[in-house]
Structure formats: structure tokens, C-alpha cells
Amino acid sequence: DVKVTQSSRYLVKRTGEKVFLECVQDMDHENMFWYRQDPGLGLRLIYFSYDVKMKEKGDIPEGYSVSREKKERFSLILESASTNQTSMYLCASSSDRVREYFGPGTRLTVL
Amino acid sequence: GEDVEQSLFLSVREGDSSVINCTYTDSSSTYLYWYKQEPGAGLQLLTYIFSNMDMKQDQRLTVLLNKKDKHLSLRIADTQTGDSAIYFCAERESGTYKYIFGTGTRLKVLA
């Protein structure tokens, strides 16, 4: 079974802190994604990566950056966390075929 | 840009059928998906349909696709309390690695 893991289920940070969210997949997938999920807005794509060291902006990249140094790991970075970045963050991976596999999510609260 | 729309809430009685509807805009989408999200968890793929199909059935789940109206529906027969969750419709943007998700429909099953 494909497994996508995220480093934390719950995280509480203060405004202005630098925050790292880590995602690891074990199926050698080329594509990895970071979404945020907010009530009534569904999932919105922040960034995705289709290969090591490659990244593309999604629909809401402002305030975020990403890093993909190894194929299995995709990191989301909040350079200076703000309260409007309080959200559920979901990582996913896929091969070039049909479906995405999701991690369990990280609920981030920025105080 | 492309958009996927769903109603936000649906409430049904245990044993009844549930029908969750979705409209999408990218007529060239190759695959359309239904994901389920249980409380506190990531998204789990329920089923998907290839765009050249009209219907797909998988046990209690029936997916109907009307390409002319760009309308996708998920029918859950004999709905159980364990079906209470948020259901997301998604399409894969043609020619890209990107998936576009709807806002999600929160299904509440009343005992």
C-alpha cells in the first residue's frame, strides 16, 4: 500500500516563526502536492513538484515556499507564519497515471 | 480558471440513498474523482470515472457522468452512519499534473 506521511498531525506556532511541514512518500512517485483545506473553500493547491528540484506554483503560493531535494520528500515552508495561515495542510503524491494519495494532514494553528 | 462546485451540506436518514452532486468546467478532463474525508483524516479515494464512461458502479456506490452538462454525481445506496464524512469531487486538469477539488459536501447521516 502507498504510504504518505506528514511530520506532525498538530502544530502550534507563533506569528513570525518559520515553519517547516514535511511530507514523505514511499512509492517513488514523481509528483507531489501541498494543499490547504479551509471550511467552505475545499482544497486549494499551494505548490506542486513533478520532479526532484522542480516546483510549480499552485493557486495560492503567496507566503509559502517549497523544497524537493529528494524524490520521496516534499517540504512546505512558511517563511514568517501569520494567523491567516492557520489551516489544515494536506500533502499528496501521484505517479503519472490516475490518482493522488493523501497524507493524514497537519492542522497548523498560528497564534 | 477551472472550477468545481458542490453543495456544502446534505443530510439523510440511515438506510436511505444519498446523492451528492458536482459540476465542473473543464470539458477535456480525462478523469473525475470522488474522495471521502472522515473527521481528522486525510482524503481517501472512493472511486473515479474515466471521461468516456457514463456510469460506474462499485458495491453501494454509483457514479453518473453527464458530459454534456458537465455534471457528476455520487449515489450511496443504503447510507450508514459510517458514511458521515465530507465528500470531495475532483477533476484532473487536462494536460497537467494538477487536480482541481470542489469545496466538499458534508454528509450527515441521521440514525
HADDOCK unambig.tbl for C-alpha pairs under 7 A between the chains (distance, minus, plus):
assign (segid A and resid 40 and name CA) (segid B and resid 103 and name CA) 5.74 0.50 0.50
assign (segid A and resid 41 and name CA) (segid B and resid 103 and name CA) 5.01 0.50 0.50
assign (segid A and resid 42 and name CA) (segid B and resid 101 and name CA) 6.65 0.50 0.50
assign (segid A and resid 42 and name CA) (segid B and resid 102 and name CA) 5.77 0.50 0.50
assign (segid A and resid 42 and name CA) (segid B and resid 103 and name CA) 3.59 0.50 0.50
assign (segid A and resid 42 and name CA) (segid B and resid 104 and name CA) 5.62 0.50 0.50
assign (segid A and resid 43 and name CA) (segid B and resid 101 and name CA) 5.86 0.50 0.50
assign (segid A and resid 43 and name CA) (segid B and resid 103 and name CA) 6.83 0.50 0.50
assign (segid A and resid 90 and name CA) (segid B and resid 42 and name CA) 6.93 0.50 0.50
assign (segid A and resid 102 and name CA) (segid B and resid 42 and name CA) 5.90 0.50 0.50
assign (segid A and resid 102 and name CA) (segid B and resid 43 and name CA) 5.72 0.50 0.50
assign (segid A and resid 102 and name CA) (segid B and resid 44 and name CA) 6.98 0.50 0.50
assign (segid A and resid 103 and name CA) (segid B and resid 42 and name CA) 5.60 0.50 0.50
assign (segid A and resid 104 and name CA) (segid B and resid 41 and name CA) 5.04 0.50 0.50
assign (segid A and resid 104 and name CA) (segid B and resid 42 and name CA) 4.05 0.50 0.50
assign (segid A and resid 105 and name CA) (segid B and resid 41 and name CA) 6.58 0.50 0.50
assign (segid A and resid 105 and name CA) (segid B and resid 42 and name CA) 5.48 0.50 0.50
